[in-house]
Amino acid sequence: MYISDLALNDFRSYEQVVLNLQPGVTAFIGENGQGKTNLIEAIGYLATFSSHRVAADLALVKQGSTAAVVRAKVMHEESPTTVELEILAGKANRARINRGNVRTKEILGIVRTVLFAPEDLELVRGDPGVRRNFLDSLMIQFKPRTAGIKAEYEKVLKQRAALLKTAAKIRRRGGIFDETSLDIWDGQLARLGAQLISQRAQIVRLLREPIEQYYQEVSGGKGIARIDYDANIDKRMEWKLPLAENTHTQESCDLILTHENDLLDVENNEKKLLQLLKQWRSVEIERGVNLVGPHRDDLRLILGTLPAKGFASHGESWSFALALRLASWKVMREQSNDIWAGKDPEPILILDDVFAELDARRRQRLATIIGDAQQVFVTAAVGDDVPEELVSWKFWVESGKVTPIDGGDDD
């Protein structure tokens, strides 16, 4: 799978741009602030309906405009599919497939991407929410229908939190709160949360081996990287490590794997969540917040026997973050989704200003790893940052204009 044509209207800094693209490695080169990242951000948005730079869609619409349009022709073998997403300021987005109006969610899965950017250092150093979003983004690309499950779960959390706060106020005033309505929301949270936990646990299992492999390749064999799914489905799980120890032994790894096997069972997850919600209800009402569910889970990153967060060096953090994205790319190459069932289209790999942060050895190792990719987009402030032998097509980006260099083409 690759994108042969990309068109943007009023997206970020671009009033209008139309590009003809090819398989292989394409580099967008230009000084910072000229619009390189806006191009690859648009491609990534088609795949996940989210930006790696901002949380709100409003920032994607060019200042002074009411809507932005991202349009791409996606080639799978000899079959083209044109997808279009209209991002409306303050309103629901609109979508088209081959010029026909469709529900927005029907676009999900047609474009598959894996994007690595400097912001991905937060995967190692940041809060658990960053790592949960990482897993959920993969989950949606593997199974686009889960986007609806996640959206519904977040609505349940919002409604349930409001109810918990109401219950807390009533109790503080000495009143009696009827918990029947809370039982209904508990059932919804458990049903949806159980599915999210199972999907995330499956993704972690798929990623674990390639993450270890790619960390070894990128770092030059310096250390062993590992990931584990840290679920709060049982707040008294004996396998969890005491925080004071900060170690990750083989015994703890075995216990975690055993627990992950259990997490794949949706029905079992739902039962445990219901039990846990019942046990923690009084505490949740007292605090007025949702304390139970996958929205409080984490992805644990371990380097050697220590947690990567707080112990990994800058170079090790970069290598770990890059390994997470490369592993995602490898797994997506091997896993079909709801849209391309049985066809296994290769995802597009996007590297945003990555080579500048790597030393010469890591650059060469990365170039070797991605050399056989069907389509890769790279951004760089300096062309020399990207190994010359890697790039097939180049574009110069300046002041919202994109100009081909040495064989690139635009319309």
C-alpha positions in Angstrom: 0.0 0.0 0.0 1.2 3.5 -0.8 -0.1 7.0 -1.4 0.2 8.1 -5.0 -1.4 11.6 -4.7 -1.9 13.9 -1.7 -3.9 17.2 -1.8 -4.4 19.7 1.1 -6.7 22.7 1.3 -6.5 25.1 4.2 -4.7 22.6 6.3 -2.3 24.2 8.8 0.0 26.5 6.8 -1.2 25.3 3.4 -3.9 27.1 1.4 -3.5 24.6 -1.3 -1.0 21.9 -2.3 -1.1 18.9 -4.6 1.6 16.3 -4.7 2.3 13.3 -6.8 4.1 10.7 -4.7 5.9 7.4 -5.4 6.7 4.2 -3.5 10.1 4.2 -1.8 11.6 6.8 0.5 10.5 10.4 0.1 12.2 13.2 2.0 10.7 16.6 2.7 13.5 19.0 3.4 13.4 22.5 4.6 14.1 24.8 7.5 12.1 24.5 10.7 8.6 26.2 10.6 8.2 25.9 6.8 5.5 23.2 6.7 7.4 19.9 6.4 5.7 18.3 9.4 2.3 19.6 8.3 2.5 17.3 5.3 3.1 14.1 7.2 0.7 15.2 9.9 -2.0 15.2 7.3 -1.2 11.7 6.2 -1.1 10.4 9.8 -4.5 12.1 10.5 -6.1 10.1 7.7 -5.0 6.9 9.5 -6.0 7.7 13.1 -8.1 10.9 13.1 -5.6 12.3 15.5 -2.5 14.5 15.4 0.8 13.7 17.0 1.3 17.4 17.7 -2.0 18.8 19.0 -5.1 17.4 20.8 -7.7 19.6 19.2 -8.7 19.4 15.5 -9.3 23.2 15.4 -5.5 23.7 15.2 -5.4 21.8 11.9 -7.6 24.4 10.1 -5.7 27.2 8.5 -6.3 30.5 10.4 -9.2 32.4 8.9 -10.8 29.3 7.3 -13.7 27.3 8.5 -12.6 23.9 7.2 -9.6 22.0 6.1 -9.6 19.2 3.5 -7.1 16.2 3.3 -7.4 14.1 0.2 -5.3 11.1 -0.8 -5.3 8.4 -3.4 -4.3 5.1 -1.8 -2.9 2.3 -4.0 -3.2 -1.3 -3.0 -1.7 -3.5 -5.7 -3.4 -2.0 -8.8 -6.5 -0.9 -7.0 -6.8 2.9 -6.2 -9.1 4.2 -3.4 -9.5 8.0 -2.9 -10.2 9.0 0.6 -11.2 12.6 1.7 -11.6 14.0 5.1 -13.1 17.5 5.7 -12.1 18.9 9.1 -14.7 21.4 10.2 -14.0 24.0 12.9 -16.3 23.3 15.8 -18.4 20.7 13.9 -18.3 17.0 13.1 -15.9 16.1 10.3 -17.2 14.8 6.9 -15.7 12.0 4.9 -15.8 10.7 1.3 -14.6 7.5 -0.3 -14.2 7.6 -4.1 -16.2 10.9 -4.0 -19.1 9.3 -2.3 -20.2 10.6 1.1 -19.7 8.0 3.9 -19.7 8.0 7.7 -16.4 9.3 9.0 -15.5 6.1 10.8 -15.6 4.2 7.4 -12.3 5.8 6.4 -10.5 4.4 9.4 -8.2 1.5 8.3 -7.9 2.4 4.6 -4.7 4.4 5.2 -2.3 2.7 7.7 0.6 4.6 9.1 3.3 4.3 11.7 4.7 7.8 12.7 7.8 8.4 14.7 8.5 12.0 15.9 10.6 13.7 18.6 7.4 13.9 20.7 7.7 10.1 21.0 10.3 10.6 23.7 7.2 11.1 25.9 6.4 7.4 25.4 9.4 6.7 27.6 9.4 9.7 29.9 5.8 10.9 29.9 2.7 10.0 31.8 0.7 6.7 31.4 -1.8 8.5 29.2 0.7 8.8 26.4 1.4 5.1 26.4 -2.3 4.2 26.6 -2.8 6.4 23.5 0.0 4.6 21.8 -1.7 1.2 22.4 -5.1 2.5 21.4 -3.9 4.1 18.2 -2.5 0.7 17.2 -5.7 -1.0 18.3 -7.8 1.2 16.0 -5.5 0.6 13.0 -5.7 -3.2 13.6 -9.4 -3.2 14.2 -11.1 0.1 13.1 -14.4 -0.9 14.8 -12.7 -0.6 18.2 -12.7 3.2 17.6 -16.4 3.1 18.4 -15.8 1.0 21.5 -13.2 3.5 22.8 -15.4 6.5 22.1 -18.4 4.9 23.9 -16.2 3.9 26.8 -15.0 7.6 27.2 -18.6 8.7 27.2 -19.4 6.3 29.9 -16.5 7.6 32.0 -17.7 11.1 31.6 -21.3 10.3 32.6 -20.2 8.0 35.5 -17.8 10.7 36.8 -20.7 13.2 36.9 -22.9 10.7 38.7 -20.1 10.0 41.3 -19.7 13.7 42.0 -23.5 14.0 42.5 -23.4 11.1 44.9 -20.6 12.6 46.8 -22.5 15.9 47.2 -25.6 14.1 48.4 -23.7 12.1 51.0 -21.8 15.2 52.3 -25.2 16.8 52.9 -26.3 13.7 54.9 -28.7 12.5 52.1 -29.2 9.0 50.7 -28.0 8.4 47.2 -29.9 5.7 45.1 -27.1 3.6 43.6 -29.3 1.9 41.0 -28.3 4.3 38.2 -24.6 3.7 39.1 -25.2 0.0 38.7 -26.2 0.6 35.1 -23.1 2.7 34.3 -20.9 0.0 36.1 -22.2 -2.6 33.7 -21.5 -0.4 30.7 -18.0 0.4 31.9 -17.2 -3.3 32.6 -18.6 -4.4 29.2 -16.6 -1.9 27.1 -13.5 -1.8 29.4 -13.2 -5.6 29.2 -12.9 -5.4 25.4 -10.3 -2.6 25.5 -8.1 -4.5 28.0 -8.2 -7.6 25.9 -7.2 -5.8 22.7 -4.4 -3.9 24.4 -3.0 -7.1 26.0 -3.0 -8.8 22.6 -1.1 -5.9 21.1 1.5 -5.9 23.9 2.1 -9.6 23.3 2.6 -9.0 19.5 5.0 -6.1 20.2 7.2 -7.6 22.8 9.5 -9.7 20.7 10.0 -7.2 17.8 10.7 -4.4 20.4 13.5 -6.4 21.9 14.8 -7.1 18.4 14.7 -3.5 17.2 16.2 -2.1 20.3 19.1 -4.4 19.9 19.5 -3.3 16.3 19.2 0.4 16.8 21.3 0.6 20.0 24.0 -1.8 18.7 23.2 -4.5 21.2 23.4 -2.3 24.3 20.8 -3.6 26.7 17.5 -5.6 26.5 14.2 -3.8 26.2 10.9 -5.2 27.3 7.3 -4.1 27.6 4.5 -5.3 29.9 0.8 -4.4 30.2 0.2 -2.9 33.6 -3.5 -3.3 34.2 -5.3 -2.1 37.3 -8.0 -4.8 36.9 -6.9 -6.2 40.2 -5.6 -3.6 42.6 -4.1 -6.3 44.9 -2.3 -8.3 42.2 0.6 -10.2 43.8 2.7 -10.1 40.6 3.1 -6.3 40.7 6.6 -5.2 41.8 7.0 -3.1 44.9 7.9 0.4 43.8 10.9 0.5 46.2 12.6 -2.4 44.4 12.6 -1.0 40.9 13.7 -4.3 39.5 12.3 -6.7 36.9 13.3 -10.3 37.6 12.6 -13.4 35.5 10.1 -14.5 38.1 8.2 -11.3 37.8 8.2 -11.6 34.0 6.7 -15.1 34.2 3.9 -13.9 36.5 3.1 -11.0 34.2 2.9 -13.2 31.2 0.5 -15.5 33.1 -1.6 -12.5 34.0 -1.6 -11.2 30.4 -3.0 -14.6 29.3 -6.0 -13.9 31.6 -6.4 -10.4 30.2 -7.1 -11.8 26.7 -10.4 -13.3 28.1 -13.1 -10.6 27.6 -15.7 -12.3 29.7 -13.2 -12.8 32.6 -12.2 -9.2 32.3 -15.8 -8.0 32.6 -16.4 -10.1 35.7 -13.3 -8.8 37.4 -14.2 -5.2 36.5 -17.7 -5.6 38.0 -16.2 -7.1 41.2 -13.6 -4.3 41.5 -16.2 -1.6 40.8 -18.3 -3.0 43.6 -15.3 -3.1 46.0 -14.2 0.5 45.2 -17.6 2.1 44.9 -17.5 3.9 48.3 -14.0 5.2 47.6 -15.0 6.4 44.1 -18.1 8.2 45.5 -16.0 9.8 48.2 -13.5 11.1 45.7 -15.9 11.7 42.9 -13.7 10.1 40.2 -13.4 6.9 38.2 -10.7 4.8 39.9 -11.3 1.5 38.1 -10.9 0.6 34.5 -8.5 0.6 31.5 -8.3 4.4 31.5 -5.9 4.0 34.5 -3.7 1.3 33.0 -0.1 1.7 31.8 2.4 0.2 29.5 5.6 -0.6 31.5 8.9 -0.1 29.6 11.9 -2.0 31.1 15.5 -1.6 30.1 17.6 -4.5 31.5 16.1 -4.9 35.0 15.1 -1.2 35.6 12.2 0.9 34.4 13.1 3.0 31.4 11.4 6.0 32.9 13.8 7.7 35.2 16.7 5.5 34.5 17.3 5.4 30.7 19.7 7.9 29.3 18.8 10.3 26.4 20.2 7.9 23.8 18.6 4.9 25.4 15.2 6.7 25.5 15.5 7.6 21.8 16.4 4.0 21.0 13.5 2.6 23.0 11.0 5.0 21.5 12.2 4.2 18.0 12.0 0.5 18.8 8.3 0.9 19.9 7.5 2.5 16.5 9.5 0.1 14.4 7.9 -2.9 16.2 4.5 -1.4 15.5 5.4 -1.1 11.8 6.6 -4.8 11.8 3.5 -6.1 13.5 1.2 -4.0 11.2 3.0 -5.5 8.2 2.1 -8.9 9.4 -1.5 -8.2 10.7 -4.5 -7.5 8.4 -7.3 -5.3 9.7 -11.1 -5.1 9.2 -10.7 -3.2 5.9 -7.9 -5.2 4.3 -8.8 -8.6 5.7 -6.4 -11.3 4.3 -4.5 -8.8 2.2 -2.0 -7.5 4.8 -1.2 -4.1 3.2 2.1 -2.7 4.4 1.7 0.5 6.5 3.3 3.7 5.5 6.3 4.6 7.7 6.7 8.2 8.7 9.9 9.6 10.3 9.5 13.2 11.4 12.9 14.9 12.0 14.3 11.6 13.4 17.7 11.3 11.7 18.9 14.6 13.1 18.6 13.2 16.6 20.7 10.0 15.8 24.4 9.6 15.6 26.0 8.3 12.4 25.9 4.6 13.5 22.2 4.8 14.6 21.3 6.5 11.3 22.9 3.8 9.3 21.2 1.0 11.3 17.8 2.7 10.9 18.4 3.1 7.1 19.2 -0.6 6.9 16.0 -1.5 8.8 13.7 0.5 6.6 15.4 -0.1 3.3 12.8 -2.6 2.1 9.7 -0.6 3.1 7.1 0.0 0.4 6.7 3.7 1.3 8.5 6.0 3.8 8.2 9.7 4.4 11.1 11.5 6.1 11.3 15.1 7.2 14.7 16.8 7.8 15.9 20.4 8.2 19.2 19.4 6.5 19.4 17.0 3.6 22.7 15.6 4.8 21.0 14.2 8.0 19.3 11.5 5.9 21.6 8.8 4.3 21.9 9.7 0.6 21.6 6.1 -0.6 18.2 5.7 1.3 16.2 8.5 -0.4 14.5 8.0 -3.8 12.5 11.3 -3.9 13.1 14.7 -2.5 11.0 17.8 -2.0 12.1 21.3 -0.8 9.5 22.9 1.5 9.6 26.6 2.1 6.8 29.1 3.1 4.0 26.7 2.3 5.3 25.7 -1.1 6.6 22.2 -2.0 9.1 21.9 -4.9 10.5 18.6 -6.3 14.2 18.1 -6.2 16.1 15.6 -8.4 13.3 13.7 -9.9 10.3 14.5 -7.6 7.1 15.7 -9.2 4.2 17.8 -8.3 1.1 19.2 -10.0 
